[in-house]
């Protein structure tokens, strides 16, 4: 079965939030410690437009199983050519190459939306995500030591980056 993606629509938001919420208990992927709501993500969803900061979903059997977002970095005009990537894959779809697929597509697509630099903000203990970005030539540009505390454990955040144009 070939993998494809499409731009997310508002009807996808519940599935996007559900996938995100499944990652919270692992303390590997997000700094959120409690489940978020669809309503809380409406402003975030509105910030994602196909022509500037896409939000993509991958479907299998008519169900959203993964998503990727491009987000503004630091929100200032001079940084418009830089975007942060976020990739989330549902539990049942992990380990099947969807993260690789989405990251490859994001790298190839970035110049079409005037993005020349891609960033990832990844917990230092999230070895699978660091390995994924490493495999696509992202470099470790910074370590923010012990900036997050999850269940009483201080965690580093690694900033990875890649010039794509």
Residue pairs with C-beta under 8 A, 6 or more apart in sequence:
1 60
3 58
3 97
3 98
3 101
4 58
5 56
5 57
5 58
5 68
5 101
5 102
5 105
6 56
6 57
6 59
7 50
7 54
7 55
7 56
7 57
8 16
8 45
8 48
8 55
8 56
8 57
8 67
10 45
12 57
12 64
12 67
13 38
13 41
13 42
13 45
14 38
15 57
15 63
15 64
16 41
16 45
16 55
16 57
16 64
16 67
16 88
17 36
17 37
17 38
17 41
18 90
19 64
19 65
19 66
19 67
19 88
19 89
19 90
20 30
20 32
20 36
20 88
21 35
21 36
22 90
22 91
23 29
23 30
23 88
24 30
24 32
24 33
24 34
24 35
27 150
27 151
27 153
27 155
28 123
28 125
28 126
28 129
29 88
29 123
29 126
29 129
31 148
31 150
33 150
33 151
45 55
47 53
47 71
47 72
48 54
48 55
48 69
48 70
48 71
51 113
52 113
53 69
53 70
53 71
53 72
53 83
53 113
54 68
54 69
54 70
54 109
54 113
55 67
55 68
55 69
55 70
56 67
56 68
56 69
56 102
56 105
57 64
57 66
57 67
58 64
58 65
58 66
58 67
58 93
58 98
58 101
58 102
59 65
60 93
64 90
65 89
65 90
65 92
65 93
65 98
66 87
66 88
66 89
66 90
66 93
66 98
66 99
66 102
67 87
67 88
67 102
68 85
68 86
68 87
68 88
68 102
68 103
68 105
68 106
69 85
69 86
70 83
70 84
70 85
70 106
70 110
70 113
70 115
71 83
71 84
71 85
71 86
72 79
72 80
72 83
72 84
73 79
73 82
73 83
73 84
73 119
74 82
80 114
81 114
81 115
81 116
81 117
82 115
82 116
82 117
82 118
82 119
83 110
83 113
83 115
83 117
83 118
83 119
84 118
84 119
84 120
84 121
85 103
85 106
85 118
85 119
85 120
87 99
87 102
87 103
87 129
87 132
89 98
89 99
99 129
99 132
100 132
100 135
103 132
103 133
103 136
104 136
106 118
107 118
107 136
107 162
107 164
110 116
110 118
110 164
110 165
111 164
111 165
115 164
115 165
116 163
116 164
116 165
117 161
117 162
117 163
117 164
118 138
118 161
118 162
118 164
119 141
119 159
119 160
119 161
120 129
120 133
120 138
120 159
120 160
120 161
121 157
121 158
121 159
122 129
122 130
122 133
122 157
122 158
122 159
122 160
123 129
123 148
123 155
123 156
123 157
123 158
124 130
124 143
124 155
124 156
124 157
124 158
125 155
125 156
130 158
130 160
133 160
133 162
134 160
136 162
137 162
138 160
138 161
138 162
139 160
139 161
139 162
140 158
140 159
140 160
141 159
141 160
141 161
142 158
142 159
143 156
143 157
143 158
143 159
144 156
144 157
144 158
144 159
145 156
146 154
146 155
146 156
147 155
147 156
147 157
148 154
148 155
148 156
148 157
149 155
